Structures are given as C-alpha cells and as structure tokens.
C-alpha cells in the first residue's frame, strides 16, 4: 500500500499514459512546481514514451530509418526531470472516491495502489478490431503504438509472401497502404465507404482513389469484410468479403480508432457519444475538480458545428497536455476547441481538410452552398505548377466559412491552414477574399486557390440567398 494523502507533505500528481498528452502534462506541471511541492508519478504500459504515433507509417515504409527517431523524450530523460515514470505498468482500476489507482507490473505481475491528489487520464485510443472470425490470427495488425509498429515490422521480416490487405481507408489505412507498397508488397485496400478518406466528401475522395490506383494499390470500395481466413499453421492467408477472397500474407487494420476509456467508464466518469471523456475548457473531467483528461481519450468541442467530436491527433494531444500541466501545476490555461484540420498524402498527392463536410453540415442543421475550383500551386507559367482542387462550404445567407477540402500536388495541403485560421476567427467567405496572402510566381498564382474558391463561394451565397 502506498503512502496515504494525509501522511504526505507535498501533493501527488498521478498520470495514466506516457505518450504525448500525459508526458506533456507531467513536464509542464514539473516546470511550474518542483519536486518539493509536487510529486509526479506516471504509468505507461508500453515500452516507449513521448513518441510520434503519426510517424509510424513512415517508419514502416522506410522513410524514417530508425524507430528511435520517432521518440521525442526517453523514460530516462523524464526521470531526470523529476518524474517517477513507471514503464510496463498498467493501471487496472480507478478508485475516484478513494483518490487512488491500482496498477500492475506487466513483467512481475505485482499489483499496488497509488494514492493521488490530482489525476491525469491520458489513456489514448485503440485501433478498431471488428468482431470477425480470424481477426486475432497471427499476421493481423493494428497500428497505434510503437509496439504495434515493431510487431508489424517483425511480421514483415519473417513472412515470405508479399501480399498485403489493408482493411479500411482512413488516414492510417491510406498511409499504411503506401508504406507497404514502398516495401514491395502487392496491396489491396478493402473499404466499406464509397471512396477512401471518409473525412473528405466522396467527390474529393475520388481523387485520392485515382491516385492510389496510380500507385499500384488495388482499391475495393463499398465492400464489407466478413472474415479473416487462416491456413493450417493458424496464420492469416486471406481476407474474405461476401463474394471474394483476397489472398493476404499480412493484414493491417486501418478502420480507425476508439477512445481508450474502459477504466474511466468503469469508474463512472462522464463519456460522450463517441465514448470519449468529456472535459471543460480547462481539460478537467466534468464534475471532478482534481481529474483532468487529454489526448485521444477525450472528445473536444468543434468550433464550427458547436458539437463534441473525437479526433485522434498528436497536435491536439500535446496542446491538451500543456493546458492540463499548467492547471495541475497551479496555473491556468484553457483549450477552446478545434476546427478539425488534418493533412495526409498518397505518394506525391497531398490531401487536406478542415471544418465540416457536407454531411457534417447537414447533421448540424446548417444550410449551405458548396463550390469546387481547379487551380495551380504556382503561377501557371512557372515551372512545376501542379493542379489543385479546392472545395469550399459556406453557410447560406451569412456566408460564414464552414469547411475546406484540398487535394493536389506539392504546395496543396498546407494551404488548408489559411482556412483553419479563417474558421477559428469565424470569417465569412467575403472577408476571406480580402486576405493579404503572400504572392510570388514560385509560390502561387496572383489569386491564391483559397481566394479563388472564396470568390466563387461569395457568388454562390449571394445566388442562394436571393429571394
């Protein structure tokens, strides 16, 4: 039994989860309060801390040579900063009323209770694993942690066959398909959606579909996987749909992730519609003054729709951690929400989105206009001027920007940041047309593609709002 709260002179902060949100919170709290004032104990069930999960596909694909390049800070570095970091230790129970957590050492099996004055939940998310026959067979991999990435690479190293099937075509599915192509595999992507990248509208997803096929990836859309078939050795041998079997020496799950909140749910903490923890602006768990949560295990406010959503991104997790650490360390900070910005790529095709898709806007009860324009990344006469497609949604009558999607070559994706700022500021498309953006022929046409789309959206809003 650990020392009780009453018998300790300093406060104890317990952090559950040792990646971006958890260790950012611990580090920020330590900057504000020294070891004499605040004891910090952190639990991590894996082998690694403070790493870039977003970089795993590029490590698997060979763009990043060494796993350690993805690690921002090692356990030893955290300990040197006065954080009692306990690796390979899983928290198995939260006793909120008693202010303590039960943990289990995964190497020895030893269990212990640790009391806390302040608690941070940064338990992350886990890859969705559909309840299919054979889903747990050797050779079937989710990719969420460095341990997952290492397990996949180990499978690739010892598997003679060169056929891979990716189930799902979200960000991870698309990025892993490209990684496996880079590894020399024949890749088939089986996707239940109409087009890959369901974070885009289908018309924009079609552009991604064409680029994937151009890379040599076989895309199978509008198709449900029914089971994973195994061979005599028990290993995966194929992925089956209702009508077809796709041979597979390795299977990667790219269906998406769910918040890892079983502990929180069992402890009676509030969860949202997506099973993520609900917090206030200070990232405190609602109704609990001394418990904070951040990263992939929480739901956040969408500033455009006004609704809670679950978005698993390292950018948010690090910001959550900074806010939590400031508050747990005696300061004050808030996280106001997100607009849903994300970028990715397939080979040299860049993919970006922010704000609402058409179906998001409909679900929020918004009336809107959409426009799509074709432009180029540079002045048309300048070498390397690649095509770019921009889709923009604007609210009818008010002209408020609701969302932007961009698909194009070099220079396309990061243009979405202009739209992300405009969304955060609540700008109208008419206000956007006056933005003073940087121009020179090597960087954009005289009218940047974002501004061309905004001008067209102004016309659509005026026409749609006419009596």
KOLLOMI-637687 format. One record per residue (C-alpha): residue number from 1; residue in one letter; x negated, y negated, z. Coordinates in nm, 3 decimals. Layout:
<pts>
PT  pos  code  u  v  w
PT  NUM  a  X  Y  Z
...
</pts>
This chain:
<pts>
PT  pos  code  u  v  w
PT  1  x  0.000  0.000  0.000
PT  2  x  -0.139  -0.340  -0.093
PT  3  x  -0.163  -0.634  0.146
PT  4  x  0.176  -0.796  0.207
PT  5  x  0.252  -1.152  0.110
PT  6  x  0.286  -1.258  0.472
PT  7  x  -0.068  -1.145  0.561
PT  8  x  -0.244  -1.327  0.273
PT  9  x  -0.374  -1.684  0.292
PT  10  x  -0.360  -1.751  -0.084
PT  11  x  -0.085  -1.692  -0.338
PT  12  x  -0.099  -1.393  -0.572
PT  13  x  -0.002  -1.409  -0.936
PT  14  x  0.063  -1.069  -1.098
PT  15  x  0.056  -1.044  -1.477
PT  16  x  0.205  -0.743  -1.656
PT  17  x  0.048  -0.715  -2.003
PT  18  x  -0.304  -0.808  -2.105
PT  19  x  -0.270  -0.947  -2.454
PT  20  x  -0.200  -1.298  -2.588
PT  21  x  0.076  -1.428  -2.361
PT  22  x  -0.034  -1.251  -2.044
PT  23  x  -0.401  -1.339  -2.052
PT  24  x  -0.339  -1.691  -2.181
PT  25  x  -0.114  -1.741  -1.879
PT  26  x  -0.373  -1.593  -1.644
PT  27  x  -0.654  -1.802  -1.790
PT  28  x  -0.455  -2.126  -1.781
PT  29  x  -0.345  -2.065  -1.421
PT  30  x  -0.707  -2.000  -1.327
PT  31  x  -0.815  -2.332  -1.484
PT  32  x  -0.569  -2.511  -1.258
PT  33  x  -0.628  -2.314  -0.938
PT  34  x  -0.946  -2.150  -0.811
PT  35  x  -0.973  -1.803  -0.653
PT  36  x  -0.939  -1.950  -0.303
PT  37  x  -0.595  -2.085  -0.387
PT  38  x  -0.461  -1.826  -0.631
PT  39  x  -0.543  -1.458  -0.664
PT  40  x  -0.466  -1.326  -1.013
PT  41  x  -0.409  -0.955  -1.076
PT  42  x  -0.336  -0.838  -1.432
PT  43  x  -0.232  -0.493  -1.552
PT  44  x  -0.290  -0.360  -1.905
PT  45  x  -0.203  -0.005  -2.003
PT  46  x  -0.415  -0.004  -2.319
PT  47  x  -0.789  -0.014  -2.385
PT  48  x  -0.807  -0.375  -2.508
PT  49  x  -0.714  -0.730  -2.405
PT  50  x  -0.662  -1.061  -2.583
PT  51  x  -0.671  -0.927  -2.937
PT  52  x  -0.509  -1.020  -3.267
PT  53  x  -0.239  -0.765  -3.347
PT  54  x  -0.169  -0.970  -3.661
PT  55  x  -0.518  -0.878  -3.785
PT  56  x  -0.468  -0.501  -3.764
PT  57  x  -0.354  -0.455  -4.129
PT  58  x  -0.667  -0.639  -4.247
PT  59  x  -0.887  -0.420  -4.028
PT  60  x  -0.716  -0.105  -4.159
PT  61  x  -0.751  -0.233  -4.517
PT  62  x  -1.121  -0.311  -4.476
PT  63  x  -1.107  -0.691  -4.497
PT  64  x  -1.216  -0.702  -4.133
PT  65  x  -1.506  -0.464  -4.086
PT  66  x  -1.516  -0.418  -3.711
PT  67  x  -1.237  -0.376  -3.458
PT  68  x  -1.414  -0.599  -3.205
PT  69  x  -1.383  -0.893  -3.443
PT  70  x  -1.013  -0.896  -3.352
PT  71  x  -1.083  -0.927  -2.979
PT  72  x  -1.088  -1.284  -2.850
PT  73  x  -1.191  -1.202  -2.493
PT  74  x  -1.301  -0.873  -2.338
PT  75  x  -1.190  -0.740  -1.996
PT  76  x  -1.536  -0.822  -1.860
PT  77  x  -1.503  -1.184  -1.972
PT  78  x  -1.166  -1.214  -1.800
PT  79  x  -1.305  -1.063  -1.479
PT  80  x  -1.598  -1.304  -1.489
PT  81  x  -1.340  -1.586  -1.477
PT  82  x  -1.194  -1.456  -1.153
PT  83  x  -0.909  -1.243  -1.286
PT  84  x  -0.866  -0.896  -1.134
PT  85  x  -0.788  -0.718  -1.460
PT  86  x  -0.697  -0.351  -1.426
PT  87  x  -0.720  -0.166  -1.756
PT  88  x  -0.545  0.160  -1.847
PT  89  x  -0.296  0.083  -1.570
PT  90  x  0.074  0.087  -1.647
PT  91  x  0.336  -0.092  -1.444
PT  92  x  0.620  0.156  -1.398
PT  93  x  0.863  -0.035  -1.175
PT  94  x  0.955  -0.389  -1.076
PT  95  x  1.092  -0.448  -0.726
PT  96  x  1.223  -0.801  -0.769
PT  97  x  1.390  -0.818  -0.426
PT  98  x  1.073  -0.699  -0.255
PT  99  x  0.838  -0.906  -0.472
PT  100  x  0.617  -0.617  -0.580
PT  101  x  0.530  -0.394  -0.877
PT  102  x  0.446  -0.025  -0.887
PT  103  x  0.154  0.072  -1.112
PT  104  x  -0.001  0.399  -1.225
PT  105  x  -0.363  0.453  -1.325
PT  106  x  -0.339  0.638  -1.656
PT  107  x  -0.677  0.809  -1.605
PT  108  x  -0.636  0.935  -1.247
PT  109  x  -0.257  0.929  -1.212
PT  110  x  -0.285  0.737  -0.884
PT  111  x  0.007  0.508  -0.803
PT  112  x  0.021  0.195  -0.590
PT  113  x  0.245  -0.100  -0.508
PT  114  x  0.111  -0.455  -0.551
PT  115  x  0.296  -0.749  -0.399
PT  116  x  0.325  -1.084  -0.575
PT  117  x  0.426  -1.440  -0.505
PT  118  x  0.453  -1.516  -0.877
PT  119  x  0.508  -1.269  -1.160
PT  120  x  0.444  -1.296  -1.534
PT  121  x  0.601  -1.043  -1.770
PT  122  x  0.415  -1.019  -2.100
PT  123  x  0.501  -0.662  -2.196
PT  124  x  0.511  -0.726  -2.570
PT  125  x  0.710  -0.524  -2.821
PT  126  x  0.706  -0.172  -2.958
PT  127  x  0.745  -0.051  -3.318
PT  128  x  1.093  0.071  -3.401
PT  129  x  1.096  0.450  -3.434
PT  130  x  1.426  0.567  -3.579
PT  131  x  1.572  0.885  -3.436
PT  132  x  1.484  1.108  -3.730
PT  133  x  1.378  1.472  -3.739
PT  134  x  0.997  1.483  -3.752
PT  135  x  0.944  1.120  -3.653
PT  136  x  0.695  1.221  -3.380
PT  137  x  0.494  1.455  -3.605
PT  138  x  0.116  1.406  -3.629
PT  139  x  0.040  1.168  -3.914
PT  140  x  0.332  0.931  -3.843
PT  141  x  0.206  0.598  -3.709
PT  142  x  0.348  0.276  -3.571
PT  143  x  0.107  -0.017  -3.583
PT  144  x  0.145  -0.264  -3.297
PT  145  x  -0.169  -0.241  -3.081
PT  146  x  -0.541  -0.191  -3.139
PT  147  x  -0.495  0.159  -3.002
PT  148  x  -0.233  0.219  -3.274
PT  149  x  -0.468  0.082  -3.540
PT  150  x  -0.751  0.305  -3.421
PT  151  x  -0.523  0.609  -3.422
PT  152  x  -0.421  0.536  -3.781
PT  153  x  -0.781  0.493  -3.894
PT  154  x  -0.871  0.822  -3.724
PT  155  x  -0.591  0.993  -3.918
PT  156  x  -0.706  0.840  -4.246
PT  157  x  -1.063  0.956  -4.178
PT  158  x  -0.970  1.320  -4.121
PT  159  x  -0.691  1.354  -4.380
PT  160  x  -0.796  1.488  -4.718
PT  161  x  -0.484  1.381  -4.909
PT  162  x  -0.443  1.030  -5.050
PT  163  x  -0.065  0.983  -5.045
PT  164  x  0.093  0.736  -4.805
PT  165  x  0.453  0.640  -4.742
PT  166  x  0.543  0.319  -4.561
PT  167  x  0.891  0.308  -4.411
PT  168  x  1.020  -0.048  -4.408
PT  169  x  0.917  -0.360  -4.599
PT  170  x  0.895  -0.637  -4.344
PT  171  x  0.571  -0.820  -4.274
PT  172  x  0.394  -0.519  -4.125
PT  173  x  0.527  -0.280  -4.389
PT  174  x  0.416  -0.502  -4.679
PT  175  x  0.076  -0.577  -4.524
PT  176  x  0.013  -0.210  -4.441
PT  177  x  0.111  -0.108  -4.795
PT  178  x  -0.155  -0.340  -4.932
PT  179  x  -0.408  -0.215  -4.673
PT  180  x  -0.351  0.145  -4.781
PT  181  x  -0.379  0.053  -5.150
PT  182  x  -0.713  -0.107  -5.064
PT  183  x  -0.812  0.223  -4.900
PT  184  x  -0.746  0.406  -5.225
PT  185  x  -0.411  0.562  -5.135
PT  186  x  -0.109  0.614  -5.355
PT  187  x  0.153  0.413  -5.169
PT  188  x  0.530  0.438  -5.172
PT  189  x  0.739  0.194  -4.969
PT  190  x  1.089  0.311  -4.875
PT  191  x  1.305  0.016  -4.778
PT  192  x  1.667  0.011  -4.665
PT  193  x  1.708  -0.353  -4.775
PT  194  x  1.797  -0.491  -5.113
PT  195  x  1.444  -0.630  -5.157
PT  196  x  1.124  -0.634  -4.949
PT  197  x  1.072  -0.908  -4.690
PT  198  x  1.420  -0.937  -4.542
PT  199  x  1.303  -1.260  -4.377
PT  200  x  1.349  -1.409  -4.726
PT  201  x  1.667  -1.434  -4.928
PT  202  x  1.690  -1.147  -5.182
PT  203  x  1.618  -1.372  -5.481
PT  204  x  1.284  -1.469  -5.325
PT  205  x  1.221  -1.114  -5.204
PT  206  x  1.244  -1.004  -5.567
PT  207  x  0.927  -1.200  -5.642
PT  208  x  0.748  -1.005  -5.369
PT  209  x  0.887  -0.679  -5.511
PT  210  x  0.738  -0.758  -5.852
PT  211  x  0.400  -0.844  -5.701
PT  212  x  0.392  -0.518  -5.502
PT  213  x  0.464  -0.313  -5.811
PT  214  x  0.192  -0.509  -5.993
PT  215  x  -0.046  -0.395  -5.720
PT  216  x  0.043  -0.032  -5.790
PT  217  x  0.282  0.016  -5.499
PT  218  x  0.599  0.215  -5.569
PT  219  x  0.897  0.025  -5.422
PT  220  x  1.213  0.216  -5.334
PT  221  x  1.485  -0.025  -5.217
PT  222  x  1.840  0.026  -5.087
PT  223  x  1.734  0.365  -4.953
PT  224  x  1.759  0.526  -4.608
PT  225  x  1.506  0.779  -4.483
PT  226  x  1.687  1.085  -4.346
PT  227  x  1.399  1.290  -4.206
PT  228  x  1.023  1.345  -4.193
PT  229  x  0.922  1.684  -4.331
PT  230  x  0.629  1.875  -4.183
PT  231  x  0.408  2.154  -4.307
PT  232  x  0.311  2.485  -4.149
PT  233  x  0.045  2.303  -3.943
PT  234  x  0.311  2.073  -3.797
PT  235  x  0.169  1.764  -3.969
PT  236  x  0.373  1.532  -4.188
PT  237  x  0.400  1.642  -4.552
PT  238  x  0.683  1.429  -4.694
PT  239  x  0.944  1.162  -4.627
PT  240  x  1.294  1.263  -4.730
PT  241  x  1.590  1.050  -4.834
PT  242  x  1.932  1.188  -4.918
PT  243  x  1.824  1.270  -5.273
PT  244  x  1.444  1.260  -5.297
PT  245  x  1.132  1.378  -5.115
PT  246  x  0.823  1.156  -5.126
PT  247  x  0.501  1.352  -5.056
PT  248  x  0.300  1.199  -4.772
PT  249  x  -0.030  1.276  -4.605
PT  250  x  0.025  0.980  -4.374
PT  251  x  0.334  0.776  -4.284
PT  252  x  0.332  0.422  -4.146
PT  253  x  0.636  0.269  -3.978
PT  254  x  0.691  -0.089  -4.087
PT  255  x  1.052  -0.123  -3.978
PT  256  x  0.988  -0.398  -3.727
PT  257  x  0.956  -0.422  -3.351
PT  258  x  1.179  -0.445  -3.046
PT  259  x  1.104  -0.628  -2.720
PT  260  x  0.943  -0.401  -2.460
PT  261  x  1.187  -0.479  -2.181
PT  262  x  1.286  -0.144  -2.027
PT  263  x  1.116  -0.241  -1.699
PT  264  x  1.290  -0.577  -1.692
PT  265  x  1.628  -0.425  -1.775
PT  266  x  1.591  -0.164  -1.501
PT  267  x  1.514  -0.447  -1.258
PT  268  x  1.830  -0.632  -1.357
PT  269  x  1.661  -0.925  -1.531
PT  270  x  1.867  -1.109  -1.796
PT  271  x  1.834  -0.994  -2.158
PT  272  x  1.972  -1.147  -2.476
PT  273  x  2.147  -0.995  -2.776
PT  274  x  1.812  -0.872  -2.914
PT  275  x  1.713  -0.714  -2.579
PT  276  x  1.452  -0.983  -2.518
PT  277  x  1.416  -1.157  -2.182
PT  278  x  1.594  -1.489  -2.151
PT  279  x  1.400  -1.783  -2.011
PT  280  x  1.441  -2.155  -1.956
PT  281  x  1.228  -2.425  -2.120
PT  282  x  0.952  -2.367  -1.863
PT  283  x  0.949  -1.995  -1.964
PT  284  x  1.092  -1.896  -1.625
PT  285  x  1.320  -1.593  -1.641
PT  286  x  1.668  -1.733  -1.597
PT  287  x  1.784  -1.714  -1.237
PT  288  x  1.438  -1.631  -1.099
PT  289  x  1.223  -1.914  -0.969
PT  290  x  0.899  -1.714  -0.938
PT  291  x  0.914  -1.492  -1.251
PT  292  x  0.803  -1.603  -1.597
PT  293  x  0.804  -1.417  -1.928
PT  294  x  0.647  -1.481  -2.267
PT  295  x  0.529  -1.331  -2.594
PT  296  x  0.701  -1.058  -2.789
PT  297  x  0.922  -0.953  -2.495
PT  298  x  1.128  -1.275  -2.490
PT  299  x  1.393  -1.443  -2.701
PT  300  x  1.341  -1.806  -2.791
PT  301  x  1.563  -2.094  -2.897
PT  302  x  1.593  -2.151  -3.271
PT  303  x  1.590  -2.529  -3.303
PT  304  x  1.774  -2.521  -3.637
PT  305  x  2.066  -2.292  -3.555
PT  306  x  2.076  -2.353  -3.179
PT  307  x  2.081  -1.977  -3.115
PT  308  x  1.841  -1.740  -2.940
PT  309  x  1.626  -1.518  -3.160
PT  310  x  1.344  -1.267  -3.124
PT  311  x  1.030  -1.349  -3.320
PT  312  x  0.713  -1.149  -3.254
PT  313  x  0.422  -1.375  -3.345
PT  314  x  0.086  -1.440  -3.183
PT  315  x  0.124  -1.816  -3.229
PT  316  x  0.429  -1.819  -3.004
PT  317  x  0.274  -1.578  -2.752
PT  318  x  -0.031  -1.798  -2.698
PT  319  x  0.184  -2.109  -2.657
PT  320  x  0.411  -1.925  -2.412
PT  321  x  0.105  -1.822  -2.213
PT  322  x  -0.025  -2.178  -2.194
PT  323  x  0.314  -2.301  -2.069
PT  324  x  0.351  -2.020  -1.817
PT  325  x  -0.002  -2.061  -1.687
PT  326  x  0.049  -2.434  -1.640
PT  327  x  0.368  -2.378  -1.441
PT  328  x  0.239  -2.082  -1.239
PT  329  x  -0.077  -2.283  -1.164
PT  330  x  0.118  -2.570  -1.011
PT  331  x  0.151  -2.796  -1.316
PT  332  x  0.440  -2.843  -1.553
PT  333  x  0.491  -2.762  -1.921
PT  334  x  0.775  -2.658  -2.150
PT  335  x  0.825  -2.459  -2.467
PT  336  x  1.110  -2.626  -2.659
PT  337  x  1.171  -2.357  -2.921
PT  338  x  1.083  -2.255  -3.274
PT  339  x  1.195  -2.308  -3.631
PT  340  x  1.096  -1.959  -3.749
PT  341  x  0.784  -2.027  -3.954
PT  342  x  0.589  -1.732  -4.092
PT  343  x  0.342  -1.664  -4.373
PT  344  x  0.203  -1.349  -4.530
PT  345  x  0.054  -1.226  -4.855
PT  346  x  0.051  -0.938  -5.102
PT  347  x  -0.282  -0.937  -5.282
PT  348  x  -0.306  -1.298  -5.406
PT  349  x  0.069  -1.367  -5.378
PT  350  x  0.141  -1.593  -5.081
PT  351  x  0.476  -1.572  -4.901
PT  352  x  0.613  -1.832  -4.660
PT  353  x  0.937  -1.916  -4.486
PT  354  x  1.070  -2.148  -4.217
PT  355  x  1.414  -2.230  -4.085
PT  356  x  1.728  -2.049  -4.192
PT  357  x  1.802  -1.808  -4.475
PT  358  x  2.140  -1.828  -4.646
PT  359  x  2.287  -1.555  -4.424
PT  360  x  2.149  -1.724  -4.111
PT  361  x  2.319  -2.050  -4.207
PT  362  x  2.648  -1.871  -4.274
PT  363  x  2.625  -1.688  -3.941
PT  364  x  2.571  -2.021  -3.766
PT  365  x  2.884  -2.158  -3.933
PT  366  x  2.695  -2.414  -4.139
PT  367  x  2.800  -2.537  -4.483
PT  368  x  2.500  -2.583  -4.707
PT  369  x  2.355  -2.632  -5.052
PT  370  x  2.060  -2.438  -5.196
PT  371  x  1.815  -2.535  -5.468
PT  372  x  1.525  -2.346  -5.623
PT  373  x  1.246  -2.510  -5.822
PT  374  x  0.942  -2.392  -6.015
PT  375  x  0.624  -2.596  -5.982
PT  376  x  0.247  -2.552  -5.960
PT  377  x  -0.008  -2.562  -5.681
PT  378  x  -0.217  -2.828  -5.860
PT  379  x  -0.170  -3.080  -6.138
PT  380  x  -0.064  -2.881  -6.445
PT  381  x  -0.370  -2.986  -6.645
PT  382  x  -0.617  -2.897  -6.366
PT  383  x  -0.787  -2.552  -6.381
PT  384  x  -0.628  -2.295  -6.150
PT  385  x  -0.281  -2.450  -6.143
PT  386  x  -0.077  -2.145  -6.041
PT  387  x  0.303  -2.120  -6.046
PT  388  x  0.501  -2.160  -5.726
PT  389  x  0.869  -2.106  -5.644
PT  390  x  1.028  -2.314  -5.368
PT  391  x  1.378  -2.255  -5.233
PT  392  x  1.536  -2.513  -5.002
PT  393  x  1.856  -2.513  -4.795
PT  394  x  2.018  -2.838  -4.683
PT  395  x  2.331  -2.899  -4.479
PT  396  x  2.625  -3.027  -4.682
PT  397  x  2.730  -3.386  -4.612
PT  398  x  2.446  -3.464  -4.363
PT  399  x  2.162  -3.349  -4.588
PT  400  x  1.974  -3.209  -4.286
PT  401  x  1.700  -2.968  -4.392
PT  402  x  1.792  -2.612  -4.289
PT  403  x  1.523  -2.392  -4.439
PT  404  x  1.248  -2.345  -4.696
PT  405  x  1.102  -2.035  -4.863
PT  406  x  0.793  -2.041  -5.083
PT  407  x  0.637  -1.770  -5.299
PT  408  x  0.331  -1.843  -5.512
PT  409  x  -0.043  -1.810  -5.553
PT  410  x  -0.328  -1.996  -5.383
PT  411  x  -0.211  -2.308  -5.203
PT  412  x  0.152  -2.200  -5.174
PT  413  x  0.201  -2.057  -4.825
PT  414  x  0.064  -2.331  -4.602
PT  415  x  0.287  -2.589  -4.773
PT  416  x  0.559  -2.445  -4.554
PT  417  x  0.403  -2.635  -4.264
PT  418  x  0.539  -2.958  -4.415
PT  419  x  0.888  -2.811  -4.395
PT  420  x  0.827  -2.678  -4.042
PT  421  x  0.744  -3.030  -3.920
PT  422  x  1.047  -3.173  -4.104
PT  423  x  1.273  -2.911  -3.943
PT  424  x  1.133  -2.980  -3.597
PT  425  x  1.192  -3.352  -3.648
PT  426  x  1.547  -3.292  -3.775
PT  427  x  1.476  -3.471  -4.103
PT  428  x  1.715  -3.490  -4.395
PT  429  x  1.604  -3.392  -4.743
PT  430  x  1.639  -3.757  -4.845
PT  431  x  1.398  -3.861  -4.571
PT  432  x  1.159  -3.592  -4.690
PT  433  x  1.137  -3.739  -5.039
PT  434  x  0.956  -4.040  -4.889
PT  435  x  0.691  -3.833  -4.706
PT  436  x  0.341  -3.965  -4.775
PT  437  x  0.171  -3.637  -4.864
PT  438  x  -0.188  -3.604  -4.978
PT  439  x  -0.238  -3.604  -5.355
PT  440  x  -0.523  -3.539  -5.593
PT  441  x  -0.507  -3.316  -5.905
PT  442  x  -0.706  -3.029  -5.744
PT  443  x  -0.453  -3.010  -5.459
PT  444  x  -0.106  -3.079  -5.600
PT  445  x  0.096  -3.235  -5.880
PT  446  x  0.186  -3.603  -5.836
PT  447  x  0.515  -3.480  -5.689
PT  448  x  0.430  -3.201  -5.446
PT  449  x  0.651  -2.891  -5.492
PT  450  x  0.809  -2.953  -5.149
PT  451  x  0.908  -3.304  -5.257
PT  452  x  1.041  -3.181  -5.594
PT  453  x  1.265  -2.938  -5.405
PT  454  x  1.372  -3.211  -5.163
PT  455  x  1.468  -3.444  -5.451
PT  456  x  1.674  -3.170  -5.613
PT  457  x  1.836  -3.092  -5.275
PT  458  x  1.938  -3.458  -5.237
PT  459  x  2.122  -3.439  -5.569
PT  460  x  2.291  -3.110  -5.466
PT  461  x  2.401  -3.251  -5.130
PT  462  x  2.548  -3.562  -5.295
PT  463  x  2.733  -3.350  -5.550
PT  464  x  2.854  -3.100  -5.288
PT  465  x  2.973  -3.378  -5.058
PT  466  x  3.161  -3.571  -5.324
PT  467  x  3.541  -3.588  -5.264
</pts>
